[in-house]
Amino acid sequence: MKPGLTITACLILMSLPSCSMKHGAMMTEQSPATTPLQDTSRTSLDWNGTYRGILPCADCEGIETVITLHPDGTYRKTTTYLGRNPKVFIDEGTFTWNRGGSTVRLDGYDCGPRHYRVGENHLLQLDMQQRIITGRLADAYRLDKID
């Protein structure tokens, strides 16, 4: 082999990226950087904002419920019992996400259901056991995003 050809071959081999480089352009299949992250409501949706709905009420026309979730982890919830005392009840505090990133819990709110499944432009109020409400009134437990 000619010396000029050997030097050229060495330069070409040295310019190729190594598969074991951590910060190079190429990564191996076992690298954690190639493991896709799981999409959740928390990571994939534009969840912060205000949600409104009229929830069922046993002894009134409905409970107008407005929940605002802020990006800093705080919330504001207002409830008004329609057809009764026009007083607006206001609760504020922090909220936390469940481990799966699909449900929020209104912390410090102990006056009723406080878990909500976060969906695309809506919240679903969950029952006291943190399950989705089913049956003929299931759609009535939905709060739609208004901003």
DSSP file (Angstrom, degrees, kcal/mol; ACC not computed):
  #  RESIDUE AA STRUCTURE BP1 BP2  ACC     N-H-->O    O-->H-N    N-H-->O    O-->H-N    TCO  KAPPA ALPHA  PHI   PSI    X-CA   Y-CA   Z-CA
    1    1 A M              0   0    0      0, 0.0     0, 0.0     0, 0.0     0, 0.0   0.000 360.0 360.0 360.0 139.7    0.0    0.0    0.0
    2    2 A K     >  -     0   0    0      1,-0.1     4,-2.1     4,-0.0     3,-0.3  -0.476 360.0-124.4 -76.5 145.3    1.3    3.5   -0.8
    3    3 A P  H  > S+     0   0    0      0, 0.0     4,-2.1     0, 0.0     5,-0.2   0.861 110.6  53.6 -59.8 -36.9    2.1    5.8    2.1
    4    4 A G  H  > S+     0   0    0      1,-0.2     4,-1.9     2,-0.2     5,-0.1   0.875 109.7  47.8 -65.6 -37.2   -0.2    8.5    0.6
    5    5 A L  H  > S+     0   0    0     -3,-0.3     4,-2.5     2,-0.2    -1,-0.2   0.873 110.1  52.3 -70.7 -38.3   -3.2    6.1    0.4
    6    6 A T  H  X S+     0   0    0     -4,-2.1     4,-2.2     2,-0.2    -2,-0.2   0.912 110.2  47.7 -64.0 -43.2   -2.6    4.9    4.0
    7    7 A I  H  X S+     0   0    0     -4,-2.1     4,-2.3     2,-0.2    -1,-0.2   0.913 112.3  49.6 -65.3 -42.3   -2.6    8.4    5.3
    8    8 A T  H  X S+     0   0    0     -4,-1.9     4,-2.1     1,-0.2    -2,-0.2   0.912 110.8  49.7 -62.7 -43.4   -5.8    9.2    3.4
    9    9 A A  H  X S+     0   0    0     -4,-2.5     4,-2.2     1,-0.2    -1,-0.2   0.898 111.0  49.7 -62.9 -41.2   -7.5    6.0    4.7
   10   10 A C  H  X S+     0   0    0     -4,-2.2     4,-2.3     1,-0.2    -1,-0.2   0.906 109.7  50.9 -64.6 -41.7   -6.6    6.8    8.3
   11   11 A L  H  X S+     0   0    0     -4,-2.3     4,-1.3     2,-0.2    -2,-0.2   0.892 110.3  49.5 -64.0 -39.0   -7.9   10.4    7.9
   12   12 A I  H  X S+     0   0    0     -4,-2.1     4,-0.7     2,-0.2     3,-0.3   0.930 112.2  47.5 -65.2 -45.1  -11.2    9.1    6.6
   13   13 A L  H >< S+     0   0    0     -4,-2.2     3,-0.7     1,-0.2    -2,-0.2   0.875 110.9  51.6 -64.4 -37.5  -11.6    6.6    9.4
   14   14 A M  H 3< S+     0   0    0     -4,-2.3    -1,-0.2     1,-0.2    -2,-0.2   0.770 104.8  57.1 -71.7 -24.2  -10.7    9.2   12.1
   15   15 A S  H 3< S+     0   0    0     -4,-1.3    -1,-0.2    -3,-0.3    -2,-0.2   0.647  85.5  96.5 -82.7 -13.1  -13.4   11.6   10.7
   16   16 A L  S << S-     0   0    0     -3,-0.7     2,-0.1    -4,-0.7    -3,-0.0  -0.548  83.6-111.1 -74.9 140.2  -16.2    9.1   11.1
   17   17 A P        -     0   0    0      0, 0.0     2,-0.3     0, 0.0    -1,-0.1  -0.400  29.4-119.4 -70.6 148.2  -18.2    9.5   14.3
   18   18 A S    >   -     0   0    0      1,-0.1     3,-1.2    -2,-0.1     8,-0.3  -0.663   7.4-137.6 -87.0 141.9  -17.9    6.7   16.9
   19   19 A C  T 3  S+     0   0    0     -2,-0.3     9,-0.3     1,-0.2    -1,-0.1   0.670 103.5  57.0 -71.5 -16.1  -21.0    4.8   18.0
   20   20 A S  T 3  S+     0   0    0      7,-0.1    -1,-0.2     8,-0.0     2,-0.2   0.409  76.5 122.0 -97.1   4.2  -20.0    5.0   21.6
   21   21 A M    <   -     0   0    0     -3,-1.2     7,-0.2     1,-0.2     0, 0.0  -0.453  46.9-161.6 -66.8 134.2  -19.8    8.8   21.7
   22   22 A K  S    S+     0   0    0     -2,-0.2    -1,-0.2     1,-0.1    -3,-0.0   0.818  90.6  27.4 -84.9 -32.1  -22.0   10.2   24.4
   23   23 A H  S    S+     0   0    0      4,-0.0    -1,-0.1     2,-0.0     4,-0.1   0.267 102.7 101.2-113.7  11.1  -22.1   13.8   23.0
   24   24 A G  S    S-     0   0    0      2,-0.3    -5,-0.0    -6,-0.1     0, 0.0  -0.073  88.6 -93.4 -85.7-170.6  -21.5   13.0   19.3
   25   25 A A  S    S+     0   0    0      2,-0.0     2,-0.4    -7,-0.0    -1,-0.1   0.653 105.2  62.4 -80.1 -15.5  -23.9   12.9   16.5
   26   26 A M        -     0   0    0     -8,-0.3     2,-0.3     0, 0.0    -2,-0.3  -0.917  61.2-173.7-118.8 138.7  -24.5    9.2   16.7
   27   27 A M        -     0   0    0     -2,-0.4    -7,-0.1    -4,-0.1     2,-0.1  -0.921  25.3-116.2-125.6 151.9  -26.0    7.2   19.7
   28   28 A T    >   -     0   0    0     -2,-0.3     3,-1.4    -9,-0.3     6,-0.2  -0.417  30.6-109.5 -81.6 164.4  -26.4    3.5   20.2
   29   29 A E  T 3  S+     0   0    0      1,-0.3    -1,-0.1    -2,-0.1     5,-0.1   0.763 117.1  58.8 -65.7 -24.6  -29.8    1.8   20.4
   30   30 A Q  T 3  S+     0   0    0      3,-0.0    -1,-0.3     4,-0.0     5,-0.1   0.522  79.3 117.6 -82.3  -4.8  -29.3    1.2   24.2
   31   31 A S    X   -     0   0    0     -3,-1.4     3,-1.6     1,-0.1     4,-0.3  -0.380  68.7-134.8 -66.4 136.6  -28.8    4.9   24.9
   32   32 A P  G >  S+     0   0    0      0, 0.0     3,-1.2     0, 0.0    -1,-0.1   0.761 101.4  71.2 -61.1 -23.1  -31.4    6.4   27.2
   33   33 A A  G 3  S+     0   0    0      1,-0.3    -4,-0.1     3,-0.0    -2,-0.0   0.742  95.3  52.3 -66.9 -21.4  -31.7    9.4   24.9
   34   34 A T  G <  S+     0   0    0     -3,-1.6    -1,-0.3    -6,-0.2    -3,-0.0   0.533  82.3 104.8 -92.2  -5.6  -33.5    7.2   22.3
   35   35 A T  S <  S-     0   0    0     -3,-1.2     2,-0.1    -4,-0.3    -5,-0.0  -0.646  75.8-126.4 -75.5 118.3  -36.1    5.9   24.8
   36   36 A P        -     0   0    0      0, 0.0     2,-0.3     0, 0.0    -2,-0.1  -0.384  18.8-122.8 -68.3 142.4  -39.3    7.7   23.9
   37   37 A L        -     0   0    0     -2,-0.1     2,-0.3     1,-0.1     0, 0.0  -0.604  29.0-109.4 -80.9 143.9  -41.0    9.6   26.8
   38   38 A Q        -     0   0    0     -2,-0.3     2,-0.3     1,-0.1     5,-0.1  -0.564  29.5-125.9 -75.1 133.1  -44.6    8.6   27.5
   39   39 A D        +     0   0    0     -2,-0.3     2,-0.3     4,-0.1    -1,-0.1  -0.633  36.5 172.1 -78.3 135.1  -47.2   11.2   26.6
   40   40 A T     >  -     0   0    0     -2,-0.3     4,-2.8     1,-0.1     5,-0.4  -0.854  49.0-102.6-132.7 169.7  -49.5   12.2   29.4
   41   41 A S  H  > S+     0   0    0     60,-0.5     4,-1.6    -2,-0.3     6,-0.3   0.897 123.0  53.0 -58.5 -39.1  -52.1   14.9   29.9
   42   42 A R  H  4 S+     0   0    0     59,-2.0    -1,-0.2     1,-0.2     5,-0.2   0.883 119.7  30.9 -65.6 -39.3  -49.6   16.8   31.9
   43   43 A T  H  4 S+     0   0    0     58,-0.2    -2,-0.2     1,-0.1    -1,-0.2   0.710 127.5  36.5 -94.4 -21.4  -46.9   16.8   29.2
   44   44 A S  H  < S+     0   0    0     -4,-2.8     2,-0.3     2,-0.0    -3,-0.2   0.655 102.5  69.5-109.0 -18.4  -48.9   16.7   26.0
   45   45 A L  S  < S-     0   0    0     -4,-1.6     2,-1.6    -5,-0.4     3,-0.2  -0.701  76.6-123.4-107.2 154.8  -52.0   18.9   26.6
   46   46 A D        +     0   0    0     -2,-0.3    75,-0.1     1,-0.2    -4,-0.1  -0.638  51.7 158.6 -86.6  75.3  -52.4   22.7   27.0
   47   47 A W        +     0   0    0     -2,-1.6    22,-0.2    -6,-0.3    -1,-0.2   0.750  33.1  96.5 -81.3 -27.0  -54.1   22.0   30.4
   48   48 A N        +     0   0    0     -3,-0.2     2,-0.3    20,-0.1    22,-0.2  -0.421  62.5  68.1 -70.4 140.8  -53.7   25.3   32.2
   49   49 A G  E    S-A   69   0A   0     20,-1.8    20,-2.7    -2,-0.1     2,-0.4  -0.953  84.6 -48.1 147.1-165.7  -56.7   27.6   31.9
   50   50 A T  E     -A   68   0A   0     -2,-0.3    96,-3.2    18,-0.2    97,-1.1  -0.883  41.3-168.4-112.5 135.1  -60.4   27.9   33.0
   51   51 A Y  E     -AB  67 145A   0     16,-3.0    16,-2.4    -2,-0.4     2,-0.4  -0.935   6.3-172.8-122.2 142.6  -63.0   25.1   32.8
   52   52 A R  E     +AB  66 144A   0     92,-2.7    92,-2.4    -2,-0.4     2,-0.3  -0.991  14.3 142.7-140.1 144.3  -66.7   25.5   33.3
   53   53 A G  E     -A   65   0A   0     12,-1.9    12,-3.2    -2,-0.4     2,-0.6  -0.976  44.5-115.3-166.0 166.6  -69.7   23.3   33.6
   54   54 A I  E     -A   64   0A   0     -2,-0.3    10,-0.2    88,-0.3    88,-0.2  -0.945  36.6-158.9-113.5 110.4  -73.0   22.8   35.4
   55   55 A L  E     -A   63   0A   0      8,-2.6     8,-2.7    -2,-0.6    86,-0.1  -0.511  27.9 -88.3 -89.1 154.4  -72.9   19.7   37.5
   56   56 A P        -     0   0    0      0, 0.0     2,-0.4     0, 0.0    -1,-0.1  -0.232  40.5-165.1 -60.9 149.4  -75.9   17.7   38.7
   57   57 A C        -     0   0    0      3,-0.3     3,-0.4     1,-0.1    -3,-0.0  -0.999  19.4-146.1-139.1 134.8  -77.4   18.7   42.0
   58   58 A A  S    S+     0   0    0     -2,-0.4    -1,-0.1     1,-0.2     3,-0.0   0.840  99.4  21.1 -70.0 -33.6  -79.9   16.6   44.1
   59   59 A D  S    S+     0   0    0      0, 0.0     2,-0.3     0, 0.0    -1,-0.2   0.026 120.9  47.3-130.2  30.3  -81.9   19.6   45.4
   60   60 A C  S    S-     0   0    0     -3,-0.4    -3,-0.3    24,-0.0    23,-0.2  -0.916  91.1 -92.6-152.9 179.7  -81.2   22.5   43.0
   61   61 A E  S    S-     0   0    0     21,-2.0     2,-0.2     1,-0.3    22,-0.1   0.681  90.9 -58.1 -74.1 -17.5  -81.1   23.2   39.3
   62   62 A G  E     - C   0  82A   0     20,-0.6    20,-2.8    -6,-0.1     2,-0.7  -0.783  48.3 -97.0 152.9 164.8  -77.4   22.5   39.1
   63   63 A I  E     -AC  55  81A   0     -8,-2.7    -8,-2.6    -2,-0.2     2,-0.5  -0.910  30.0-146.3-113.7 105.2  -74.0   23.5   40.5
   64   64 A E  E     -AC  54  80A   0     16,-2.4    16,-2.1    -2,-0.7     2,-0.4  -0.589  24.4-171.4 -70.5 122.1  -72.2   25.9   38.2
   65   65 A T  E     -AC  53  79A   0    -12,-3.2   -12,-1.9    -2,-0.5     2,-0.4  -0.969  14.4-178.2-124.2 129.0  -68.6   25.0   38.7
   66   66 A V  E     -AC  52  78A   0     12,-2.5    12,-2.7    -2,-0.4     2,-0.4  -0.992   5.1-177.1-127.8 123.1  -65.6   27.0   37.4
   67   67 A I  E     -AC  51  77A   0    -16,-2.4   -16,-3.0    -2,-0.4     2,-0.5  -0.982   7.7-165.4-123.2 128.6  -62.0   25.7   37.9
   68   68 A T  E     -AC  50  76A   0      8,-2.7     8,-1.6    -2,-0.4     2,-0.6  -0.965   5.1-161.5-112.7 123.1  -58.9   27.6   36.8
   69   69 A L  E     -AC  49  75A   0    -20,-2.7   -20,-1.8    -2,-0.5     6,-0.2  -0.914  10.5-155.4-103.5 122.7  -55.7   25.7   36.8
   70   70 A H    >   -     0   0    0      4,-3.0     3,-2.0    -2,-0.6     4,-0.2  -0.703  24.2-121.1 -98.5 149.3  -52.6   27.8   36.8
   71   71 A P  T 3  S+     0   0    0      0, 0.0    -1,-0.1     0, 0.0   -24,-0.0   0.736 109.8  65.6 -59.4 -22.5  -49.1   26.8   35.5
   72   72 A D  T 3  S-     0   0    0      2,-0.1     3,-0.1     1,-0.1    -3,-0.0   0.379 123.1 -99.9 -83.5   6.7  -47.6   27.4   38.9
   73   73 A G  S <  S+     0   0    0     -3,-2.0    22,-2.4     1,-0.3     2,-0.3   0.655  84.8 120.5  87.8  15.9  -49.7   24.5   40.4
   74   74 A T  E     - D   0  94A   0     20,-0.3    -4,-3.0    -4,-0.2    -1,-0.3  -0.762  40.4-165.1-109.5 160.7  -52.4   26.6   42.0
   75   75 A Y  E     -CD  69  93A   0     18,-2.7    18,-1.7    -2,-0.3     2,-0.4  -0.924  14.8-154.1-137.9 163.7  -56.1   26.6   41.4
   76   76 A R  E     -CD  68  92A   0     -8,-1.6    -8,-2.7    -2,-0.3     2,-0.4  -0.979  15.8-172.4-137.0 127.2  -59.2   28.6   42.0
   77   77 A K  E     -CD  67  91A   0     14,-3.4    14,-3.0    -2,-0.4     2,-0.4  -0.984   2.4-174.1-124.4 127.6  -62.6   26.9   42.1
   78   78 A T  E     -CD  66  90A   0    -12,-2.7   -12,-2.5    -2,-0.4     2,-0.4  -0.965   2.9-172.7-119.1 139.7  -66.0   28.7   42.3
   79   79 A T  E     -CD  65  89A   0     10,-2.3    10,-3.0    -2,-0.4     2,-0.4  -0.994   5.2-174.7-131.6 138.9  -69.3   27.0   42.8
   80   80 A T  E     -CD  64  88A   0    -16,-2.1   -16,-2.4    -2,-0.4     2,-0.8  -0.993  22.0-137.9-133.1 125.4  -72.8   28.4   42.7
   81   81 A Y  E >   -C   63   0A   0      6,-0.6     3,-1.3     4,-0.4   -18,-0.2  -0.739  28.3-138.6 -84.4 109.1  -75.9   26.4   43.5
   82   82 A L  E 3  S+C   62   0A   0    -20,-2.8   -21,-2.0    -2,-0.8   -20,-0.6  -0.437  81.1  19.2 -73.9 139.1  -78.4   27.5   40.8
   83   83 A G  T 3  S+     0   0    0      1,-0.3    -1,-0.2   -23,-0.2     2,-0.2   0.519 120.2  64.8  81.5   5.5  -82.0   28.1   41.9
   84   84 A R  S <  S-     0   0    0     -3,-1.3    -1,-0.3     1,-0.2   -24,-0.0  -0.378 105.8 -13.5-129.1-149.9  -81.0   28.5   45.5
   85   85 A N        -     0   0    0      1,-0.2    -4,-0.4    -2,-0.2    -1,-0.2  -0.376  60.7-140.1 -55.0 123.4  -79.0   31.0   47.5
   86   86 A P        +     0   0    0      0, 0.0    -1,-0.2     0, 0.0    -4,-0.1   0.355  57.2 133.2 -74.1   9.5  -77.0   33.0   44.8
   87   87 A K        -     0   0    0     -6,-0.1    -6,-0.6     1,-0.1     2,-0.5  -0.352  51.9-137.9 -63.6 137.7  -73.9   33.0   47.0
   88   88 A V  E     -D   80   0A   0     -8,-0.1     2,-0.5    -2,-0.0    -8,-0.2  -0.864  10.9-148.7 -98.3 127.1  -70.7   32.0   45.2
   89   89 A F  E     -D   79   0A   0    -10,-3.0   -10,-2.3    -2,-0.5     2,-0.5  -0.836  13.7-162.7 -96.7 131.3  -68.3   29.7   47.1
   90   90 A I  E     +D   78   0A   0     -2,-0.5     2,-0.4   -12,-0.2   -12,-0.2  -0.956  11.0 179.3-120.8 129.4  -64.6   30.2   46.3
   91   91 A D  E     +D   77   0A   0    -14,-3.0   -14,-3.4    -2,-0.5     2,-0.3  -0.991   5.6 178.6-125.8 137.0  -61.8   27.7   47.1
   92   92 A E  E     +D   76   0A   0     -2,-0.4     2,-0.3   -16,-0.2   -16,-0.2  -0.969  22.9 100.9-135.8 151.5  -58.2   28.3   46.3
   93   93 A G  E     -D   75   0A   0    -18,-1.7   -18,-2.7    -2,-0.3     2,-0.3  -0.965  63.3 -50.2 171.2-154.0  -55.0   26.3   46.8
   94   94 A T  E     -D   74   0A   0     -2,-0.3    13,-2.1   -20,-0.3     2,-0.3  -0.714  39.7-151.4-108.0 161.3  -52.6   24.1   45.1
   95   95 A F  E     -E  106   0A   0    -22,-2.4     2,-0.3    -2,-0.3    11,-0.2  -0.945   4.4-153.3-129.8 156.4  -53.1   21.0   43.0
   96   96 A T  E     -E  105   0A   0      9,-1.9     9,-2.6    -2,-0.3     2,-0.3  -0.944  13.8-127.5-128.3 150.8  -51.0   17.9   42.4
   97   97 A W  E     -E  104   0A   0     -2,-0.3     7,-0.2     7,-0.2     2,-0.1  -0.670  26.9-116.3 -91.4 147.9  -50.8   15.5   39.5
   98   98 A N    >   -     0   0    0      5,-2.4     3,-1.7    -2,-0.3    -1,-0.1  -0.322  38.4 -96.5 -73.9 169.8  -51.2   11.7   39.9
   99   99 A R  T 3  S+     0   0    0      1,-0.3    -1,-0.1     2,-0.1    -2,-0.0   0.828 124.6  54.2 -58.5 -34.9  -48.2    9.6   39.1
  100  100 A G  T 3  S-     0   0    0      1,-0.0    -1,-0.3     3,-0.0   -59,-0.2   0.565 106.5-126.1 -78.8  -8.3  -49.6    8.8   35.6
  101  101 A G  S <  S+     0   0    0     -3,-1.7   -59,-2.0     2,-0.2   -60,-0.5   0.743  85.2  99.1  73.0  23.3  -49.9   12.5   34.7
  102  102 A S  S    S+     0   0    0    -61,-0.2    16,-2.8     1,-0.2     2,-0.4   0.583  73.3  49.6-115.3 -14.6  -53.6   12.2   33.8
  103  103 A T  E     - F   0 117A   0     14,-0.2    -5,-2.4    -5,-0.1     2,-0.4  -0.968  60.9-153.2-132.6 140.6  -55.5   13.4   36.9
  104  104 A V  E     -EF  97 116A   0     12,-2.6    12,-2.4    -2,-0.4     2,-0.5  -0.873   6.6-152.8-110.3 149.2  -55.2   16.4   39.2
  105  105 A R  E     -EF  96 115A   0     -9,-2.6    -9,-1.9    -2,-0.4     2,-1.0  -0.985  16.7-133.4-119.1 125.9  -56.2   16.6   42.9
  106  106 A L  E >   -E   95   0A   0      8,-2.7     3,-1.2    -2,-0.5   -11,-0.2  -0.693  29.5-140.9 -78.6 107.0  -57.3   19.9   44.4
  107  107 A D  T 3  S+     0   0    0    -13,-2.1   -13,-0.3    -2,-1.0     3,-0.1  -0.416  78.8  17.3 -72.3 142.0  -55.3   20.0   47.6
  108  108 A G  T 3  S+     0   0    0      1,-0.2     2,-0.8    -2,-0.1    -1,-0.2   0.489  92.0 119.4  78.8   2.6  -57.0   21.3   50.7
  109  109 A Y    <   +     0   0    0     -3,-1.2    -1,-0.2     1,-0.1     3,-0.2  -0.880  23.1 154.9-104.6 107.2  -60.4   21.0   49.2
  110  110 A D        +     0   0    0     -2,-0.8    -1,-0.1     1,-0.1     4,-0.1   0.212  44.5  94.7-116.8  14.2  -62.4   18.6   51.4
  111  111 A C  S    S-     0   0    0      2,-0.1    -1,-0.1     1,-0.1    -2,-0.0   0.179 101.3 -42.9 -94.1  17.7  -66.0   19.7   50.7
  112  112 A G  S    S-     0   0    0     -3,-0.2    -1,-0.1    16,-0.0    -3,-0.0  -0.978 104.6  -0.4 152.9-163.5  -66.7   17.1   47.9
  113  113 A P        +     0   0    0      0, 0.0    -2,-0.1     0, 0.0    15,-0.1  -0.284  50.6 171.1 -57.2 136.8  -65.0   15.5   44.9
  114  114 A R        +     0   0    0     13,-0.2    -8,-2.7    -4,-0.1     2,-0.4   0.281  45.1  92.6-132.9   9.1  -61.6   16.9   44.3
  115  115 A H  E     -F  105   0A   0     11,-0.3    11,-2.7   -10,-0.2     2,-0.4  -0.907  48.0-178.2-110.0 135.4  -60.1   14.7   41.6
  116  116 A Y  E     -FG 104 125A   0    -12,-2.4   -12,-2.6    -2,-0.4     2,-0.5  -0.997  24.0-135.4-135.6 130.8  -60.4   15.5   37.9
  117  117 A R  E     -FG 103 124A   0      7,-2.6     7,-2.4    -2,-0.4     2,-0.6  -0.739  26.9-136.0 -81.5 128.0  -59.2   13.6   34.8
  118  118 A V  E     + G   0 123A   0    -16,-2.8     5,-0.2    -2,-0.5     2,-0.2  -0.779  33.6 165.8 -92.8 121.0  -57.6   16.1   32.4
  119  119 A G  E >   - G   0 122A   0      3,-2.9     3,-1.3    -2,-0.6     2,-0.8  -0.612  51.8 -56.4-121.0-177.1  -58.6   15.6   28.8
  120  120 A E  T 3  S-     0   0    0      1,-0.3    25,-0.1    -2,-0.2     3,-0.1  -0.517 121.2 -22.0 -65.9 104.8  -58.3   17.6   25.6
  121  121 A N  T 3  S+     0   0    0     -2,-0.8    24,-2.4     1,-0.1     2,-0.3   0.751 128.5  73.4  63.6  28.9  -60.0   20.9   26.5
  122  122 A H  E <   -GH 119 144A   0     -3,-1.3    -3,-2.9    22,-0.3     2,-0.4  -0.991  63.0-140.6-160.3 161.1  -62.0   19.4   29.4
  123  123 A L  E     -GH 118 143A   0     20,-2.6    20,-2.9    -2,-0.3     2,-0.6  -0.970  15.0-150.7-119.0 140.8  -61.9   18.1   32.9
  124  124 A L  E     -GH 117 142A   0     -7,-2.4    -7,-2.6    -2,-0.4     2,-0.3  -0.962  18.1-132.4-110.5 120.3  -64.0   15.1   34.0
  125  125 A Q  E     -G  116   0A   0     16,-2.8     8,-0.6    -2,-0.6    -9,-0.2  -0.537  24.6-146.5 -68.7 132.8  -65.0   15.1   37.7
  126  126 A L  B     -I  132   0B   0    -11,-2.7   -11,-0.3    -2,-0.3     6,-0.2  -0.603  16.6-105.7 -96.7 161.0  -64.2   11.7   39.2
  127  127 A D    >   -     0   0    0      4,-2.9     3,-2.2    -2,-0.2   -13,-0.2  -0.136  46.1 -85.9 -75.9-178.9  -66.2   10.0   42.0
  128  128 A M  T 3  S+     0   0    0      1,-0.3    -1,-0.1     2,-0.1    -2,-0.0   0.685 131.3  54.0 -66.0 -18.0  -65.0    9.8   45.6
  129  129 A Q  T 3  S-     0   0    0      2,-0.1    -1,-0.3     3,-0.0     3,-0.1   0.234 121.0-108.9 -97.1  12.3  -63.0    6.7   44.8
  130  130 A Q  S <  S+     0   0    0     -3,-2.2     2,-0.3     1,-0.2    -2,-0.1   0.795  75.8 133.6  66.2  33.4  -61.2    8.5   41.9
  131  131 A R        -     0   0    0    -16,-0.0    -4,-2.9     1,-0.0    -1,-0.2  -0.797  65.4 -96.2-109.2 154.2  -63.1    6.6   39.2
  132  132 A I  B     -I  126   0B   0     -2,-0.3     2,-0.3    -6,-0.2    -6,-0.1  -0.491  43.9-115.5 -66.9 135.0  -64.7    8.0   36.1
  133  133 A I        -     0   0    0     -8,-0.6     2,-0.2    -2,-0.2     8,-0.1  -0.568  39.3-174.0 -75.1 131.6  -68.4    8.5   36.6
  134  134 A T        +     0   0    0     -2,-0.3     3,-0.3     3,-0.0     2,-0.2  -0.638  32.1  65.5-118.8 177.0  -70.5    6.3   34.4
  135  135 A G  S >  S-     0   0    0     -2,-0.2     3,-1.6     1,-0.2     4,-0.3  -0.506 100.7 -41.5 103.0-172.6  -74.2    5.9   33.7
  136  136 A R  T 3  S+     0   0    0      1,-0.3     3,-0.3    -2,-0.2    -1,-0.2   0.721 136.8  47.6 -68.6 -20.8  -76.8    8.1   32.1
  137  137 A L  T >  S+     0   0    0     -3,-0.3     3,-1.6     1,-0.2     4,-0.3   0.312  77.6 109.1 -98.8   8.5  -75.5   11.3   33.8
  138  138 A A  G X  S+     0   0    0     -3,-1.6     3,-1.6     1,-0.3    -1,-0.2   0.878  75.6  53.6 -54.5 -43.3  -71.8   10.7   33.0
  139  139 A D  G >  S+     0   0    0     -4,-0.3     3,-0.9     1,-0.3    -1,-0.3   0.710  95.9  69.3 -66.1 -19.3  -71.7   13.5   30.5
  140  140 A A  G <  S+     0   0    0     -3,-1.6    -1,-0.3     1,-0.2    -2,-0.2   0.579  87.8  66.1 -75.9  -8.9  -73.0   16.0   33.1
  141  141 A Y  G <  S+     0   0    0     -3,-1.6   -16,-2.8    -4,-0.3     2,-0.4   0.016  79.4 109.1-101.1  27.2  -69.7   15.7   35.1
  142  142 A R  E <   - H   0 124A   0     -3,-0.9     2,-0.5   -18,-0.2   -88,-0.3  -0.884  51.0-161.0-108.3 133.1  -67.7   17.4   32.4
  143  143 A L  E     - H   0 123A   0    -20,-2.9   -20,-2.6    -2,-0.4     2,-0.3  -0.965  16.6-146.5-110.1 123.9  -66.2   20.9   32.6
  144  144 A D  E     -BH  52 122A   0    -92,-2.4   -92,-2.7    -2,-0.5   -22,-0.3  -0.689  20.9-108.2 -94.5 144.2  -65.2   22.4   29.2
  145  145 A K  E     +B   51   0A   0    -24,-2.4   -94,-0.3    -2,-0.3    -1,-0.1  -0.500  32.9 178.1 -70.4 131.3  -62.3   24.7   28.8
  146  146 A I              0   0    0    -96,-3.2   -95,-0.2    -2,-0.2    -1,-0.1   0.537 360.0 360.0-113.1 -11.5  -63.4   28.3   28.2
  147  147 A D              0   0    0    -97,-1.1   -96,-0.1   -99,-0.0    -2,-0.1   0.288 360.0 360.0-163.4 360.0  -60.0   29.9   27.9
